[in-house]
Amino acid sequence: MRHMNKVKTLNKKKSHRRAMFQNLANALFDHESIKTTSPKAMELKKVADKLITLAKRKDMHAMRLAFSILRNKEIVRKLFTDIGERYTATSGGYTRVLKIGSRKGDNAPMAIIELTHKKEKEEKKEKKAEKKKASEPKAKKPKEEKKEKTAKKEKTAKEKSEKTETKEKKPRKKATKKETVAETKE
């Protein structure tokens, strides 16, 4: 019988379990969908649902409680401003766990845990914009622009050569012995 076994230990000590769920919850709220083992996903569902319930309250005490679990200000801010607002009308079922089969190496049961209300509209807009950018061919420069650039390069090359020619044309004055002796005495 399983009396007093409310928490699944997952063969980890309490501190390790707490740190693991902190990291998993941060990743879940950041990416809104993560892939992990099935037992971890089932336990993470409990943690994430409690945090979203706190986010729906929108008071300072709830924010501090969420921060004590997540320990990341940016994720807590996103949880309270963005994710909590999505679930104000919903009274539960904030996350879903989809089992996806076994992992190849050790045959561990894998699952995807995700938020039920995603930002579909904004995500779709971003994906469409990315597809448009990728599908548009790069505009080729007209031949005129290329000719102008080459003409500019030729002008600068001519100017440089003219400057060097003018410097070379000036004859150097040869110093006499008297001048060099006078310079050394000074």
C-alpha positions as CSV (number, residue, x, y, z in Angstrom):
1,M,0.0,0.0,0.0
2,R,1.2,3.5,-0.8
3,H,0.2,5.4,2.4
4,M,1.9,8.8,2.8
5,N,3.5,8.7,-0.6
6,K,2.0,11.8,-2.1
7,V,5.2,13.0,-3.8
8,K,7.0,10.9,-6.4
9,T,10.6,11.1,-5.6
10,L,11.9,10.2,-9.0
11,N,15.0,8.7,-7.2
12,K,16.2,12.2,-6.3
13,K,16.7,14.0,-3.0
14,K,14.5,16.9,-2.1
15,S,17.0,19.6,-3.1
16,H,17.8,18.0,-6.4
17,R,14.1,17.5,-7.2
18,R,13.3,21.1,-6.4
19,A,16.1,22.4,-8.6
20,M,15.1,20.1,-11.4
21,F,11.5,21.3,-11.3
22,Q,12.7,24.9,-11.1
23,N,14.7,24.5,-14.3
24,L,11.9,22.6,-16.1
25,A,9.3,25.2,-15.1
26,N,11.5,28.1,-16.3
27,A,12.0,26.3,-19.6
28,L,8.3,25.6,-19.9
29,F,7.2,29.2,-19.3
30,D,10.0,30.5,-21.6
31,H,9.4,28.2,-24.6
32,E,5.7,27.2,-23.8
33,S,6.5,23.6,-24.8
34,I,9.2,21.3,-23.8
35,K,10.2,17.6,-24.3
36,T,11.1,15.5,-21.2
37,T,10.5,12.1,-19.7
38,S,6.9,11.2,-19.0
39,P,7.2,10.9,-15.1
40,K,8.9,14.3,-15.0
41,A,6.3,15.8,-17.2
42,M,3.5,14.5,-15.0
43,E,5.1,16.0,-11.9
44,L,5.9,19.2,-13.6
45,K,2.3,19.6,-14.6
46,K,1.4,19.9,-10.9
47,V,4.1,22.6,-10.3
48,A,3.2,24.6,-13.4
49,D,-0.5,24.6,-12.7
50,K,0.1,25.9,-9.2
51,L,2.3,28.7,-10.6
52,I,-0.3,29.7,-13.2
53,T,-2.9,29.8,-10.5
54,L,-0.6,32.2,-8.6
55,A,-0.2,34.3,-11.7
56,K,-3.9,34.7,-12.1
57,R,-4.1,36.4,-8.6
58,K,-1.8,39.3,-9.7
59,D,-0.8,40.5,-6.3
60,M,2.6,41.1,-4.8
61,H,2.5,38.2,-2.4
62,A,1.7,35.8,-5.3
63,M,4.6,37.2,-7.3
64,R,7.0,36.7,-4.5
65,L,5.8,33.1,-4.0
66,A,6.3,32.4,-7.7
67,F,9.8,34.0,-7.5
68,S,10.7,31.8,-4.6
69,I,10.1,28.8,-6.8
70,L,11.3,30.0,-10.2
71,R,14.2,32.4,-9.1
72,N,14.2,34.2,-12.4
73,K,12.7,37.7,-12.6
74,E,12.2,37.7,-16.4
75,I,10.2,34.4,-16.3
76,V,8.1,35.6,-13.4
77,R,7.4,38.9,-15.2
78,K,6.3,36.9,-18.3
79,L,4.3,34.5,-16.2
80,F,2.3,37.4,-14.5
81,T,1.9,39.7,-17.5
82,D,1.5,37.4,-20.4
83,I,0.6,33.8,-19.3
84,G,-1.6,34.7,-16.3
85,E,-3.7,37.0,-18.5
86,R,-4.4,34.2,-21.0
87,Y,-5.9,31.9,-18.3
88,T,-8.1,34.5,-16.4
89,A,-11.3,32.9,-17.7
90,T,-10.0,29.3,-17.3
91,S,-10.3,27.5,-14.0
92,G,-7.9,24.7,-14.6
93,G,-6.2,22.5,-17.2
94,Y,-3.4,25.0,-18.0
95,T,-1.0,22.4,-19.3
96,R,-1.2,19.2,-21.3
97,V,1.1,16.2,-21.5
98,L,1.4,14.4,-24.8
99,K,3.2,11.0,-24.7
100,I,5.4,10.5,-27.7
101,G,6.9,7.1,-27.3
102,S,10.3,5.8,-26.0
103,R,13.7,7.4,-26.1
104,K,16.1,5.5,-28.4
105,G,19.1,5.1,-26.0
106,D,17.5,3.9,-22.7
107,N,13.9,3.3,-23.7
108,A,12.7,5.9,-21.3
109,P,9.0,7.0,-21.9
110,M,9.1,10.5,-23.4
111,A,6.4,13.2,-23.4
112,I,5.9,16.8,-24.5
113,I,4.4,19.2,-21.9
114,E,2.9,22.4,-23.2
115,L,0.6,25.2,-22.3
116,T,-2.9,24.8,-23.6
117,H,-3.4,28.5,-24.5
118,K,-0.6,29.5,-26.8
119,K,0.1,32.7,-28.6
120,E,-1.2,31.3,-31.9
121,K,-2.0,34.6,-33.7
122,E,1.4,36.2,-33.0
123,E,3.3,32.9,-33.7
124,K,1.5,32.5,-37.0
125,K,2.2,36.1,-38.0
126,E,5.9,35.6,-37.2
127,K,6.1,32.3,-39.1
128,K,4.4,33.9,-42.2
129,A,6.8,36.8,-42.1
130,E,9.8,34.5,-41.9
131,K,8.6,32.4,-44.8
132,K,8.1,35.6,-46.9
133,K,11.6,36.7,-46.2
134,A,13.0,33.3,-47.0
135,S,11.0,32.9,-50.2
136,E,11.8,36.4,-51.6
137,P,14.8,36.2,-53.9
138,K,17.6,38.6,-53.3
139,A,17.3,41.6,-55.5
140,K,20.1,41.8,-58.0
141,K,21.7,45.2,-58.4
142,P,21.3,46.8,-61.8
143,K,24.3,47.1,-64.1
144,E,24.3,50.9,-63.8
145,E,25.0,50.8,-60.0
146,K,27.9,48.4,-60.6
147,K,29.3,50.7,-63.3
148,E,29.0,53.7,-61.0
149,K,30.9,51.8,-58.2
150,T,33.7,50.8,-60.6
151,A,33.9,54.4,-61.9
152,K,34.3,55.7,-58.3
153,K,37.0,53.2,-57.6
154,E,38.9,54.2,-60.8
155,K,38.7,57.9,-59.8
156,T,40.1,57.2,-56.4
157,A,42.9,55.1,-57.9
158,K,43.7,57.9,-60.4
159,E,43.7,60.6,-57.6
160,K,46.1,58.5,-55.5
161,S,48.5,57.9,-58.4
162,E,48.4,61.6,-59.3
163,K,49.3,62.5,-55.7
164,T,52.2,60.1,-55.7
165,E,53.5,61.5,-59.1
166,T,53.4,65.1,-57.9
167,K,55.5,64.1,-54.8
168,E,58.0,62.3,-57.0
169,K,58.4,65.2,-59.5
170,K,59.9,67.6,-56.9
171,P,63.7,67.5,-57.1
172,R,65.5,67.2,-53.9
173,K,68.0,69.8,-53.0
174,K,71.5,68.4,-52.3
175,A,73.1,69.8,-49.2
176,T,76.6,71.1,-49.5
177,K,79.4,70.3,-47.1
178,K,79.2,73.8,-45.6
179,E,75.5,73.4,-44.7
180,T,75.9,70.0,-43.1
181,V,78.8,71.3,-41.0
182,A,76.8,74.4,-39.9
183,E,73.8,72.2,-38.9
184,T,75.9,69.9,-36.8
185,K,77.5,72.9,-34.9
186,E,74.1,74.3,-34.0
